Amino acid sequence: MNNNNLRASRRSGAPVAEASVAGLGSLLSRRSFLRASILTGMVISSGCATLTGRRALDGEAVYPHLTAEEARVLTRLTEILLPTEQFNLPSSLHEVPTVANINDMAGDMSGQTRDLLAMALWAFERRPMASFRFSRFSRLDDEEALRYVQAMQAGTFFERGLITTLHTVVCVNYWRDSRTWPGLDYHGPVTGIWGVRRLGNAPLPNGSSATQPTA
């Protein structure tokens, strides 16, 4: 094809290409675009790896709702975030079943929320590869793992959001256990302390029959 024909073919193909791009743009909603952008950012920032299912390689799940890798990441993160034995608090791994509590929470999640948690754990596990000797988070020693968590807390918007989410998941499922309450000087709901009788889910008062204050 000579240069004249090549230029002609490009001119004739330009409207078609522009129409195709315009048509594609109309099919992408704002939500799908944002979701695709987040997934792309997670893949780029986490290094080259393949997404796996939520079961161990041998087919046996360590927890019913967590893969072996997810349980390993959460166990290591719990050790770093909650070194409770140093402060004479119930062990976050041996006394309070923090990871098992997270497993129960995962079982109650909707499919979409559960998938987002899986992607967050996948990204968090592989994010240190570029900065910490190409090692995954669960394989870092205590000092490196703590530095990694601190770096995430001071990192980009994506990194701060990721560590904040996982931090909340871990801590909520530790402190929800009543064995941890004495360490906070918390004695449970005031209804129990004060002997207040539970009324259950009583209906709201009807506005027409409510007693009106008098002057």
Buried (B, 14 or more C-beta within 10 A) or exposed (E): EEEEEEEEEEEEEEEEEEEEEEEEEEEEEEEEEEEEEBEEEBBEBBBEEEEBEBBBEEEEBBBEBBBBBBBBBBBBBBBBBBBBEEEEBBBBBEBBBBBBBBBEBBEEEEEEEBEBBBBBBBBBBBBBBEEBEEBBBBBBEEEBBBBBBEBBEEBEEBBEBBBEBBBEBBBEBBBEBEEBBEEEEEEEEEEEEEEEEEEEEEEEEEEEEEEEEEE
